[in-house]
Amino acid sequence: MNALNQEGRPAQDVSWPLLLSVGAVVVGSLWLLRYNVLYTEGEVMQSLFTLFVGLVAACVLLGFHRRRTATWCVTLLGGSLLLWQAYQTRKWAVIHEDIVDIVRFAEDS
């Protein structure tokens, strides 16, 4: 039985193209960032991150039952992984800049 919205009509579900688009963008971005995890966290976290990327990709399969739930799972889980890795990559870039400055200072002295 479909849930009814406040007007008494069946609730609108998310379309397949929208779910697949969101899934492709999020999973594709995570797959590209997967390589950076090696430098920011190490090999063990890279394999765990890869497992989570697979889990986000598998959330699309929830769309066969409920596409709205699948879209929320991909967006929330994938988005939180994207934010986490973006923050880790930023920290890595700042540390790299500091190291370059220290080496330049040591060479100039």
N, C-alpha and C positions, 0 to 999 in steps of 0.2 A: 504494500500500500504506500502510495506516495504521500509525503507530508504536504500539507496545504499551507499556503502563505496567508497573510491577514485578509486578503480579498476573497479567500475561499477557492482560489485556483491552485493547481499543482505547482510546487516550487520548481523554478527553472534550474536545470542542471548545467554544468560546464560542458562546453562542446569538446569533442575529441581534438580538433585542430588547436584549440587553446591549450589543452593539457599537454599535447605533444610539443607545442612550441615552447611552453614554459619548461618542460622537462629537457628539451634539447639545449636550451640556452643555459640552464642551471647545471646540468650534468656535463655539458661541453666545457663550461668555464671551470668546473671542479676538476675535470680530467686534465685540463691544461695547467692548473695550479698544483696538480699532484706532484709534479717534478720538483717544485720549489720546497715541498715539505721535507725532502731529503736534506736540504741545506738549512732549513729553519729548525727542524725538530729531530731528524735522524731517520735511520732505516726502519726502525720498529714503528714509529709513528707514521711513516710513509705507507707501510703496509696496512696499518689500521685506517688511515685516511682513505686508501684505495678501497678497503672494505666498506666504509661509509659511503663512498661515491657509488659503489654497487648497490648499496641499500637505497640510496636516493633514486637510482635508476629503476630499482625494483618497485619503488612506490608508484611508478606509473602503472604497473599492473593492477594496482588497486582500482584503477579507472574502469575495469570491467565490472566492478560491483558499484562503486560510487566515485564518479569522476571529481566531484567537489572535494571529497576527502583526500583523494590522490593529489589534487592540485595544492591543497593546503599542506600536505606532508612534504611534497617536493619543494614548495616555497619556503616553509619554515625550516626544515632540516637542511636543505641545500643552501638556503640563505645564511643560516647560522654558520655553516662550514665555510662559506665564502667570506663572511665577515672575519671569522677566526683566522683564516689563512692570509687574508689581506693585512690584518694587524700584525701577524708574524712576519710577513714579508717586509712591512714597513719597519719593524724593529731591526730586521736583518740589514736593511739598507742604511739605517742610521748608524748601526755598529760598524758597517763597512766604511762609511764616510769618516767615522772617528779613527778607525785604523789607518786609513789613508793619510789623514792629518798627522797622526803620530809618526808614521814612517817618514813623511816629508819633513817634520820637525827634526827627527833624528838624523836625516841625511843632511839637512842644512846646518846642523851644529858641528 
